[in-house]
Amino acid sequence: MNNISKLTLAAVVALYLTACGAETSIKMEHGQMDNAGMDQSAMKQKTMDSVGMGMATLDGDSGHSTGVIISISPDRSQATIDHQEIEGVGMAAMTMGFGTISTVDLSNYAKDDKVSFRVKKGRDGSYRITAICKTDTDGEDCLDAKVDHSGH
């Protein structure tokens, strides 16, 4: 078969598959991949972040990060934060809303405040702010003073 015939055939097949709505990506069911020959000694468990952008290490159910407050709910029980990666839970940088635990008071926070905050995953799978502070006024390490290091 000459090159023009091969090219024409390839174009016809591509058009046919597109017209039929053929899936062009490969999908595998969990457990189908044979990874017996892979060296997994240096691998960490990975997970896609909630918007499908990048990979992050999955370590636990609590973590901390810094960010900028985008908005606070009228009842002051939730804050939307444009945050960096949340170390400890494997969440990539993004903008998202967080509820708060009952002891967190957002009454002194406003849009555009730069903050450091700690989150914990609840039984429902959502992350809630357990501690927060303003890095502009309280310093970059302000969260350390709000975290109980006593182990109780």
Protein Blocks (a to p, Z undefined) as FASTA:
>chain_A
ZZklmmmmmmmmmmmmmmnopafbdcddehkaccklpcfklpccddddfkopajdddfbl
cdcdddddfbdcfklpaccddddddehjlpacddddddddfklccklgcehiacdddddd
dfkopacdfbdcdfklnojklmmmmpcfkoZZ
